[in-house]
């Protein structure tokens, strides 16, 4: 009887996540507002962290470049910023905030492309009003010294550049104890084919995309319809995994999703057979796009070594994709602790009952 109660309880636990108010707080640990280096034109060599930019002009960030002496300029330009980091931050959950950039941007950290916003010509799509918030992986940062951010920007007309926002690196004040952190670069393809959840498929024509972030912000502006995300990750089947129930936390997805782990369907939110083309935005967190995805997985679902996670998504209106974190695998106990912090006492006591012997 207890087993049946726990199964029912977990299903209700997933439903309760729709009531969670997003209150995750962030602290700025690196202020990147102020003077950057700036150069008109376009050259991919300028992303190289070893490139000498001493002859570049100083420019205030954030600001419209028209207000900084480049009035009337439309076209390509690059920004570069150097900063130091300290090793004491290596266990923090870090994000790069670049405010909004008019119109299109590619963002490089230490020579590695970590994010995009909009689409460059010839298939131009502006992202001038979309906030750029990129999860950072620890291996992309030099935690004990110098780092270089390089940003390639294209402006079609009117104002251009990194023109608004709080620019810097932020850390989560409520870090999750992920066994596996899945935020960062995934493979992405628009369209729909159930074979895309298979382990070994040809990904040569798949694009890289940052998760979490809307796909509109990364070159697929105004796209509504099906798309798939895929990521390979390694697992070391430790005692922590063997001794705990686990949850795949997929953040928030606009609008509907199905998740497959090693070709097995492990959860869904919404019904992909009844795809609503008109969303009721007054529903807020009670609609699919406002729900935090948490799908229970068993240790037998994971392989020692390489694993594949595939997520099928349908978006019916406005922005789409896996747009808000956190994303990763953690213990069921840590998951419940995270989601229950905003629930009332009665619901919190119910969740705690799930762990009684």
PAPA-681158 format. One record per atom (N, C-alpha, C): x, y, z. Coordinates in steps of 0.001 Angstrom, whole numbers, padded with zeros to 6 digits, always signed. Layout:
N
XYZ ...
END
This chain:
357
+000826-001208+000000 +000000+000000+000000 +000855+001251+000000 +001934+001210+000784 +002803+002374+000859 +003400+002705-000504 +003776+001660-001292 +004344+001892-002611 +003359+002621-003503 +002094+002211-003467 +001084+002854-004309 +000883+004298-003891 +000935+004568-002606 +000797+005945-002124 +001948+006788-002641 +003149+006253-002621 +004304+007032-003063 +004238+007319-004549 +003769+006368-005353 +003634+006628-006780 +002627+007724-007027 +001463+007641-006350 +000456+008684-006495 +000998+010017-006013 +001729+009952-004908 +002270+011179-004337 +003225+011877-005269 +004068+011105-005964 +005003+011757-006880 +004284+012412-008038 +003209+011764-008535 +002432+012383-009608 +001856+013711-009148 +001335+013745-007914 +000796+014995-007398 +001905+016000-007163 +003069+015515-006743 +004217+016398-006542 +004551+017142-007833 +004498+016440-008981 +004761+017085-010255 +003719+018155-010534 +002449+017858-010224 +001386+018840-010445 +001602+020074-009580 +002066+019880-008360 +002262+021012-007465 +003305+021990-007981 +004208+021531-008835 +005241+022441-009327 +004659+023559-010159 +003440+023381-010681 +002824+024456-011464 +002471+025646-010601 +002457+025463-009276 +002106+026550-008373 +003329+027319-007895 +004520+026856-008276 +005735+027491-007789 +005916+028856-008428 +006241+029842-007635 +006566+031169-008140 +008075+031233-008314 +008522+031639-009489 +009965+031707-009741 +010566+032822-008906 +011362+032437-007919 +011928+033447-007023 +013430+033289-006874 +014047+032537-007786 +015476+032327-007660 +016202+033658-007763 +017079+033927-006812 +017782+035196-006745 +019226+034999-007198 +019793+036075-007729 +021148+036024-008253 +021942+037195-007694 +023212+036953-007460 +024096+038020-007008 +025160+038248-008077 +025468+039515-008317 +026486+039835-009315 +027864+039681-008694 +028698+038867-009324 +030031+038632-008792 +031115+039236-009673 +030737+039695-010879 +031689+040375-011763 +030938+041464-012514 +031298+042715-012235 +030646+043857-012882 +031334+044132-014216 +030599+043974-015316 +031154+044208-016643 +030594+045471-017283 +029844+046262-016507 +029446+047581-016982 +030680+048477-017041 +030708+049389-017989 +031838+050313-018073 +032511+050266-019428 +033829+050492-019434 +034552+050591-020699 +034954+049224-021251 +034619+049002-022518 +035067+047848-023288 +035937+048364-024437 +036546+047449-025196 +037244+047807-026427 +036318+047526-027608 +036439+048354-028662 +035440+048351-029736 +036110+048625-031071 +035646+047928-032116 +036194+048136-033452 +035107+047872-034497 +034992+048789-035473 +034084+048582-036586 +034663+047543-037544 +033773+046845-038246 +034207+045842-039204 +033923+044442-038710 +034476+043455-039417 +034171+042066-039088 +035342+041171-039448 +035845+040461-038442 +036950+039532-038652 +036876+038483-037549 +036681+037223-037916 +036522+036162-036920 +037768+035973-036052 +038918+036481-036526 +040134+036381-035704 +040003+037191-034422 +039080+038148-034399 +038915+039005-033231 +038289+038266-032046 +037829+037038-032279 +037330+036218-031173 +038468+035534-030418 +039650+035478-031019 +040798+034807-030411 +041226+035525-029136 +041284+034825-028001 +041656+035491-026748 +043065+036079-026773 +043931+035597-027669 +045303+036101-027753 +045456+037258-028736 +044378+037667-029352 +044448+038780-030300 +044776+040081-029559 +045651+040893-030145 +046052+042162-029534 +045084+043263-029952 +044268+043738-029004 +043270+044766-029289 +043653+046128-028701 +044939+046354-028489 +045375+047600-027846 +045027+048851-028653 +044880+048712-029974 +044580+049886-030788 +043075+050084-031003 +042250+049272-030331 +040800+049432-030435 +040348+050642-029620 +039182+051172-029964 +038638+052320-029248 +037953+051885-027958 +038005+052727-026927 +037184+052460-025741 +035727+052835-026031 +034801+052071-025445 +033377+052368-025613 +032640+052007-024326 +031652+052787-023992 +030874+052541-022785 +029837+051453-023045 +029751+050500-022119 +028757+049426-022176 +028009+049400-020847 +026658+049458-020866 +025807+049499-022051 +025615+050928-022568 +025516+051048-023880 +025164+052308-024537 +024960+052029-026013 +024208+052863-026679 +024093+052772-028128 +025381+053309-028738 +025931+052588-029724 +027198+053077-030268 +027027+054425-030977 +025787+054752-031388 +025524+056073-031969 +025793+057183-030963 +025602+056886-029669 +025838+057873-028620 +027298+057940-028194 +028128+057058-028781 +029535+056979-028406 +030458+057384-029554 +029919+058131-030518 +030749+058646-031596 +030608+057938-032920 +029663+057003-033032 +029492+056249-034273 +028097+056485-034855 +027666+057721-034809 +026333+058091-035266 +026139+057742-036743 +025017+057067-037041 +024681+056715-038412 +025312+055439-038915 +026140+054753-038084 +026799+053541-038560 +025859+052342-038451 +025704+051620-039546 +024986+050351-039587 +025913+049314-040198 +025962+048144-039593 +026838+047102-040100 +027447+046291-038964 +028645+045744-039203 +029309+044869-038242 +030245+045666-037331 +030355+045190-036085 +031343+045716-035141 +031607+044653-034080 +032737+044796-033397 +033106+043842-032347 +033381+044571-031037 +033051+043885-029944 +033378+044321-028588 +034298+043274-027956 +035220+043732-027096 +036050+042818-026316 +036187+043358-024898 +036209+042409-023943 +036357+042778-022534 +037212+041739-021833 +038205+042214-021077 +039091+041339-020311 +038742+041440-018830 +038733+040298-018122 +038453+040317-016686 +039126+039120-016023 +039349+039236-014731 +039954+038165-013937 +038902+037473-013085 +039190+036211-012759 +038297+035433-011911 +039103+034807-010790 +038427+034421-009712 +039122+033768-008599 +038596+032351-008429 +039476+031424-008005 +039137+030012-007932 +038064+029720-006887 +037836+030615-005934 +036844+030368-004899 +035425+030289-005464 +035248+030687-006724 +033923+030683-007335 +033647+029419-008139 +034545+028455-008106 +034420+027334-009030 +033214+026449-008741 +032657+026504-007547 +031486+025682-007242 +030179+026455-007355 +030227+027675-007859 +029028+028482-008039 +028340+028145-009355 +027054+028404-009401 +026276+028277-010632 +026285+029645-011289 +026965+029784-012420 +027278+031096-012981 +026519+031370-014276 +026229+032656-014496 +025524+033111-015690 +026163+034404-016186 +026197+034562-017513 +026654+035795-018135 +025440+036582-018608 +025298+037806-018107 +024218+038694-018517 +024791+039776-019425 +024215+039900-020630 +024666+040917-021583 +023549+041882-021955 +022499+041912-021151 +021408+042831-021429 +020783+042521-022769 +020588+043550-023590 +020036+043366-024935 +020980+044002-025952 +021080+043363-027118 +022003+043798-028164 +021223+044003-029459 +021440+045144-030096 +020755+045525-031330 +021735+045381-032504 +021495+044474-033463 +020348+043611-033664 +020703+042130-033420 +021924+041735-033810 +022336+040330-033822 +023694+040215-033139 +023932+039082-032451 +025215+038930-031757 +025665+037482-031713 +026980+037278-031757 +027636+036032-031388 +028535+036336-030210 +028471+035487-029160 +029223+035739-027942 +030276+034651-027771 +031536+035072-027612 +032657+034156-027422 +033280+034390-026052 +033581+033305-025357 +034297+033376-024091 +035572+032561-024227 +036710+033256-024106 +038020+032624-024267 +038115+031856-025594 +037550+032468-026650 +037631+031922-027989 +036568+030904-028341 +035717+030529-027388 +034684+029518-027620 +033325+030190-027749 +032589+029843-028809 +031246+030379-028994 +030325+029810-027922 +029717+030693-027111 +028857+030232-026020 +027416+030683-026173 +027117+031536-027151 +025743+031977-027310 +025553+032859-028519 +024310+032922-028979 +023950+033788-030099 +022645+034499-029776 +022387+035568-030507 +021134+036304-030375 +020752+036831-031751 +019599+036384-032290 +019211+036769-033634 +019973+035974-034688 +019829+036396-035952 +020458+035708-037083 +021133+036715-037995 +022394+036441-038332 +023155+037319-039217 +022657+037209-040658 +022935+038237-041479 +022636+038133-042910 +023375+036924-043503 +022828+036271-044534 +021733+036780-045381 +020341+036455-044860 +020240+035614-043833 +018927+035261-043277 +018673+036076-042010 +018708+037391-042182 +018687+038316-041045 +017394+038215-040240 +017568+038105-038901 +016466+038223-037953 +016967+039002-036749 +016284+040095-036402 +016721+040901-035277 +016306+040281-033949 +017107+040520-032920 +016773+040136-031546 +017046+041325-030633 +016720+042523-031120 +017110+043758-030442 +016464+043927-029081 +015358+043207-028801 +014659+043388-027535 +014682+042144-026654 +015548+041178-026962 +015602+039945-026187 +016784+039962-025222 +016513+039640-023974 +017563+039631-022944 +018503+038442-023155 +019802+038708-023060 +020810+037656-023234 +021304+037220-021853 +021022+035974-021522 +021345+035401-020202 +021859+033993-020463 +023168+033795-020329 +023811+032563-020773 +024378+031798-019579 +023958+030545-019359 +024589+029726-018315 +026028+029407-018698 +026941+029518-017747 +028357+029288-018014 +028795+027948-017450 +029581+027226-018218 +030181+025991-017745 +031557+026305-017151 +031909+025598-016088 +033171+025886-015406 +034371+025700-016322 +034271+024766-017293 +035414+024535-018175 +035561+025595-019254 +034595+026528-019350 +034727+027622-020314 +035410+028833-019700 +035594+028825-018381 +036201+029943-017669 +037592+029587-017178 +038477+030568-017172 +039748+030443-016473 +039503+030919-015046 +039424+029979-014109 +039020+030317-012744 +040155+030907-011923 +041330+030969-012491 +042469+031471-011727 +043233+032553-012475 +042512+033351-013265 +043236+034389-013982 +042407+035076-015033 +043054+035311-016185 +042509+036182-017217 +041470+035491-018098 +040395+036231-018433 +039358+035771-019350 +039048+036881-020344 +038614+036481-021550 +038272+037438-022601 +036883+037123-023154 +036005+038127-023122 +034725+038038-023816 +034853+038827-025112 +034458+038218-026233 +034430+038899-027532 +033028+038757-028103 +032464+039864-028584 +031093+039851-029086 +031053+040438-030491 +030606+039646-031428 +030397+040077-032805 +028965+040585-032938 +028789+041799-033437 +027468+042433-033498 +027182+042902-034921 +025942+042731-035353 +025476+043304-036613 +024244+044155-036337 +024262+045398-036819 +023112+046299-036697 +022603+046631-038092 +021313+046414-038309 +020754+046658-039640 +020460+048137-039869 +019834+048797-038878 +019466+050206-039040 +019197+050806-037677 +019112+052108-037640 +018851+052861-036409 +019922+052529-035370 +019526+052406-034086 +020507+052227-033012 +021180+050862-033100 +022418+050789-032556 +023141+049528-032576 +023963+049323-031323 +024314+048039-031060 +025254+047742-029986 +024624+047159-028729 +025466+047014-027704 +025028+046528-026386 +024437+047728-025653 +023136+047913-025767 +022577+049216-025436 +021815+049300-024121 +021519+048156-023465 +020725+048253-022238 +020906+046991-021401 +020790+047131-020074 +020839+045991-019174 +021958+046084-018166 +021957+045138-017231 +023004+045027-016225 +023999+043995-016723 +025176+044437-017114 +026152+043572-017779 +027106+043006-016732 +027215+041698-016697 +028102+041108-015710 +027937+039605-015610 +028645+039013-014643 +028532+037591-014339 +027832+037458-012999 +026824+036587-012966 +025983+036417-011788 +026059+034988-011293 +025843+034815-009989 +025810+033489-009383 +024462+033287-008724 +023978+032051-008772 +022716+031727-008139 +022880+031738-006625 +021934+032398-005939 +021927+032383-004479 +021296+031114-003928 +020661+030326-004807 +020039+029077-004396 +020547+027945-005289 +021855+027649-005235 +022406+026626-006121 +021830+025253-005800 +021576+024482-006817 +021087+023120-006641 +022273+022163-006634 +022117+021118-005859 +023167+020115-005774 +022964+019093-006886 +023257+019508-008130 +023080+018607-009264 +024116+017484-009239 +023641+016266-009502 +024567+015179-009783 +025170+015385-011167 +024312+015839-012106 +024749+016158-013463 +024092+017464-013870 +024894+018476-014179 +024374+019766-014643 +024282+019730-016167 +023083+019962-016699 +022859+019855-018138 +022647+021205-018804 +022900+022290-018105 +022796+023602-018732 +024015+023842-019617 +023784+024515-020735 +024884+024794-021651 +024501+024508-023086 +025443+023976-023862 +025250+023778-025303 +024612+022424-025592 +023478+022437-026311 +022783+021250-026782 +022773+021266-028313 +022369+020148-028916 +022086+020095-030336 +020596+020355-030553 +020266+020992-031707 +018899+021474-031923 +018535+021377-033391 +017266+021002-033646 +016785+020944-035025 +015284+021192-035048 +014836+022069-035950 +013405+022274-036092 +012828+021157-036952 +011522+020904-036759 +010869+019800-037435 +010502+018716-036437 +010045+017582-036945 +009580+016527-036044 +009802+015160-036669 +010507+014304-035928 +010757+012940-036354 +011074+012128-035102 +010229+011150-034786 +010423+010376-033560 +011729+009590-033558 +012337+009406-034727 +013638+008735-034765 +014724+009594-034113 +014452+010886-033932 +015451+011777-033355 +015682+011532-031864 +014888+010651-031264 +015170+010295-029873 +016119+009110-029775 +016508+008533-030939 +017401+007376-030952 +018818+007770-030526 +019555+006780-030053 +020895+007037-029534 +021856+007476-030627 +021935+006723-031695 +022930+006997-032736 +022244+007490-034006 +022173+008821-034165 +021672+009406-035395 +022724+010392-035910 +022593+010765-037162 +023521+011723-037762 +023132+013135-037330 +024003+013797-036576 +023729+015147-036078 +024486+016224-036857 +025013+015878-038026 +025837+016833-038772 +025078+018089-039164 +023770+017960-039421 +023011+019140-039814 +022238+019759-038649 +022530+019301-037424 +021934+019903-036240 +022765+021116-035818 +022120+022112-035244 +022791+023318-034792 +023032+023257-033283 +023991+024041-032811 +024209+024179-031368 +023305+025277-030835 +022769+025054-029639 +021867+026025-029025 +022110+026034-027520 +021959+027187-026902 +022175+027309-025457 +020886+026970-024721 +020984+026145-023696 +019869+025772-022834 +020250+026134-021401 +019404+026924-020685 +018103+027424-021117 +018194+028779-021820 +017375+028953-022838 +017202+030219-023540 +016186+029966-024650 +015373+030938-024991 +014398+030724-026056 +015120+030455-027376 +014480+029656-028236 +015086+029456-029549 +014957+030705-030411 +013970+031558-030116 +013816+032811-030866 +015054+033687-030732 +015689+033619-029572 +016856+034439-029283 +018102+033928-029990 +018021+032708-030552 +019218+032057-031076 +019083+031664-032542 +018397+032546-033288 +018349+032353-034728 +017056+031789-035274 +016057+031569-034409 +014796+030994-034866 +013639+031908-034471 +013813+033194-034745 +012824+034198-034378 +011479+033908-035026 +010434+033976-034205 +009042+033824-034658 +008718+032424-035168 +009584+031434-034892 +009267+030068-035311 +008283+029433-034338 +007177+028924-034854 +006197+028161-034091 +006079+026787-034729 +006064+025754-033900 +005968+024397-034424 +006828+023450-033607 +007197+022314-034211 +007988+021291-033527 +009479+021576-033638 +010211+021160-032609 +011667+021157-032635 +012159+020124-031626 +013400+019685-031812 +013998+018695-030912 +015313+019225-030358 +015571+018859-029106 +016843+019108-028435 +017492+017759-028113 +018818+017707-028208 +019566+016502-027842 +020853+016888-027123 +021233+016055-026129 +022518+016250-025459 +023054+014897-025000 +024332+014656-025259 +025038+013503-024703 +025710+013931-023397 +025696+013038-022414 +026380+013326-021150 +026891+012022-020560 +027966+012132-019797 +028589+010966-019185 +028110+010787-017748 +027962+009538-017356 +027528+009197-016005 +028512+008217-015390 +028903+008500-014165 +029666+007557-013355 +028711+007043-012285 +028309+005779-012404 +027271+005239-011521 +027823+005036-010114 +027821+006127-009358 +028352+006149-007993 +027296+005680-006994 +027708+005579-005735 +026771+005211-004667 +025663+006248-004534 +025984+007523-004814 +024964+008557-004717 +023821+008296-005685 +024133+007767-006849 +023091+007442-007821 +022372+006158-007430 +023114+005129-007012 +022502+003853-006662 +021594+003953-005437 +021905+004848-004508 +021196+004900-003229 +020078+005923-003185 +019767+006573-004314 +018759+007624-004306 +017821+007511-005498 +016551+007901-005273 +015670+008153-006398 +016119+009452-007049 +015952+009536-008381 +016485+010669-009132 +015380+011391-009895 +015654+012660-010223 +014729+013478-010998 +015507+014201-012083 +014955+014188-013305 +015452+015049-014373 +014675+016347-014303 +015361+017438-013998 +014751+018752-013913 +015015+019477-015225 +013935+019801-015958 +014062+020413-017284 +013612+021866-017308 +013515+022494-016150 +013153+023898-016112 +011766+024140-016676 +011628+025231-017437 +010350+025582-018050 +010489+025570-019566 +009433+025057-020220 +009451+024852-021665 +008191+025459-022266 +008355+026190-023350 +007239+026816-024044 +007048+026107-025388 +005938+025302-025560 +004811+025140-024682 +004721+023716-024114 +004870+022700-024981 +004577+021308-024651 +005812+020461-024960 +006019+019389-024172 +007243+018602-024369 +007028+017133-024076 +007930+016323-024628 +008128+014926-024264 +009628+014725-024084 +010021+014020-023030 +011439+013802-022752 +011772+012317-022857 +012891+012004-023547 +013349+010635-023749 +014786+010509-023227 +014997+009526-022370 +016327+009244-021841 +016746+007866-022318 +017824+007828-023106 +018298+006569-023678 +017163+005817-024375 +016392+006583-025180 +015309+006095-026035 +014046+005715-025271 +014009+005926-023966 +012818+005635-023165 +012119+006934-022801 +010797+006989-023046 +010040+008166-022653 +009913+008199-021139 +010358+009318-020531 +010334+009410-019072 +009357+010456-018564 +008751+011241-019467 +007782+012215-018990 +007337+013153-020084 +006229+013824-019827 +005730+014850-020750 +004881+015837-019972 +004762+017038-020520 +003857+018056-019988 +003029+018571-021156 +001703+018459-021049 +000829+018801-022154 +000633+017616-023074 -000259+017783-024038 -000626+016709-024954 -000249+017100-026374 +000738+016414-026933 +001198+016733-028284 +000225+016279-029368 -000805+015545-028968 -001842+015162-029925 -002959+016197-029995 -002928+017149-029075 -003949+018210-029052 -003244+019545-028887 -002418+019903-029873 -001555+021073-029786 -002368+022358-029905 -002468+023137-028835 -003243+024380-028907 -002493+025454-029680 -003133+026016-030689 -002491+027058-031479 -002666+028430-030851 -003651+028581-029976 -003882+029851-029289 -003763+029607-027803 -002804+030253-027173 -002567+030051-025747 -003374+031037-024924 -003786+030613-023756 -004472+031505-022821 -003438+032010-021832 -002855+033179-022105 -001755+033672-021285 -002212+034116-019908 -003507+034277-019713 -004003+034642-018384 -003837+033510-017394 -003595+032268-017912 -003426+031126-017027 -002094+031164-016288 -001118+031886-016806 +000168+032033-016130 +000802+030707-015826 +001218+030492-014550 +001935+029282-014177 +001082+028024-014245 -000255+028164-014420 -001104+026990-014538 -001144+026456-015959 -000610+027187-016927 -000520+026705-018290 +000783+025934-018452 +000867+025157-019549 +002044+024302-019702 +003344+025092-019679 +003357+026257-020348 +004614+026988-020474 +005112+027538-019139 +004239+027607-018143 +004649+028124-016846 +005015+027061-015838 +004958+025787-016223 +005218+024703-015278 +006685+024291-015279 +007195+024049-014102 +008548+023521-013937 +008516+022021-014190 +009331+021553-015147 +009347+020139-015490 +010250+019370-014539 +009688+018335-013906 +010464+017425-013080 +010015+016007-013346 +010864+015183-013972 +010492+013836-014370 +011338+012817-013607 +010639+011933-012886 +011347+010930-012103 +012014+009914-013010 +013252+009582-012704 +013976+008549-013443 +014536+007540-012454 +014731+006329-012911 +015324+005297-012053 +016782+005111-012422 +017531+004535-011507 +018955+004321-011777 +019153+003381-012960 +018171+002527-013208 +018277+001610-014352 +018105+002341-015681 +017563+003572-015646 +017426+004356-016876 +018753+004944-017338 +019727+005002-016435 +021032+005574-016742 +022047+004490-017074 +022957+004812-017959 +024035+003897-018322 +025340+004393-017738 +026192+003475-017373 +027534+003851-016949 +028315+004254-018200 +028652+005545-018302 +029283+006049-019510 +028382+007027-020227 +028301+006918-021568 +027576+007898-022372 +026073+007650-022364 +025311+008725-022155 +023853+008699-022174 +023356+009774-023137 +022122+009589-023657 +021534+010569-024568 +020171+011001-024032 +019980+012298-023947 +018694+012880-023568 +018154+013635-024774 +016914+013330-025166 +016262+013999-026291 +014937+014575-025814 +014667+015812-026190 +013443+016488-025766 +012710+017008-027001 +011495+016538-027172 +010618+016955-028273 +009731+018091-027772 +009699+019192-028501 +008989+020394-028049 +008057+020891-029144 +006871+021336-028720 +005976+022044-029640 +005667+023415-029056 +005842+024453-029868 +005490+025815-029472 +004380+026317-030391 +003302+026873-029779 +002164+027314-030566 +002047+028800-030760 +002870+029590-030009 +002664+031038-030086 +003838+031754-029439 +004278+032831-030038 +005356+033679-029519 +006622+032873-029265 +007326+033131-028146 +008622+032502-027901 +008466+030998-027682 +009550+030250-027975 +009499+028806-027825 +010781+028228-027270 +010683+026983-026762 +011871+026247-026354 +012042+026080-024854 +013182+025492-024496 +013551+025307-023085 +014123+026641-022612 +013276+027482-022051 +013631+028881-021891 +014107+029282-020497 +013901+028442-019494 +014288+028833-018133 +014753+027618-017358 +015847+027761-016594 +016376+026667-015798 +015730+026615-014429 +016290+025774-013576 +017517+024982-013747 +017290+023685-014522 +018409+023189-015105 +018376+021981-015932 +019434+021005-015424 +019029+019801-015077 +020008+018819-014634 +019359+017634-013942 +020193+016715-013460 +019734+015530-012734 +020161+015667-011284 +019230+015432-010372 +019492+015540-008951 +018684+014482-008209 +018937+014338-006917 +018179+013362-006141 +016752+013861-005939 +015843+012908-005755 +014450+013266-005501 +014331+014116-004238 +015131+013810-003242 +015058+014561-001988 +015471+016018-002195 +016535+016249-002960 +016955+017629-003242 +015937+018350-004119 +015311+017609-005036 +014284+018200-005897 +013095+018669-005069 +012629+017799-004160 +011485+018167-003324 +011822+019357-002446 +013035+019378-001917 +013464+020507-001098 +013420+021803-001890 +013817+021723-003173 +013849+022909-004026 +012451+023401-004352 +011562+022498-004767 +010241+022954-005199 +009310+023288-004046 +009571+022740-002841 +008632+022929-001733 +008854+024231-000975 +009879+025007-001350 +010178+026188-000554 +009094+027255-000642 +008218+027187-001657 +007145+028168-001784 +005760+027588-001523 +005692+026307-001125 +004395+025690-000878 +003950+025945+000554 +002639+025915+000768 +002147+026128+002125 +002445+024902+002978 +002235+025024+004285 +002630+023984+005233 +001957+022657+004944 +000676+022693+004574 -000063+021456+004325 +000547+020687+003166 +000842+021379+002075 +001413+020717+000912 +002843+020271+001186 +003575+021072+001954 +004949+020701+002294 +004956+019438+003159 +004019+019331+004113 +003936+018143+004958 +003576+016911+004133 +002728+017110+003125 +002364+015993+002256 +003588+015471+001511 +004392+016386+000985 +005589+015970+000256 +006561+015248+001187 +006729+015767+002411 +007629+015125+003366 +007164+013714+003713 +005833+013483+003686 +005287+012169+003965 +005774+011130+002968 +006099+011582+001753 +006551+010653+000726 +007842+009930+001122 +008593+010524+002061 +009888+009956+002424 +009839+009182+003742 +008650+009026+004315 +008535+008259+005540 +008731+006774+005243 +009342+006099+006148 +009530+004644+006000 +008242+003911+006326 
END
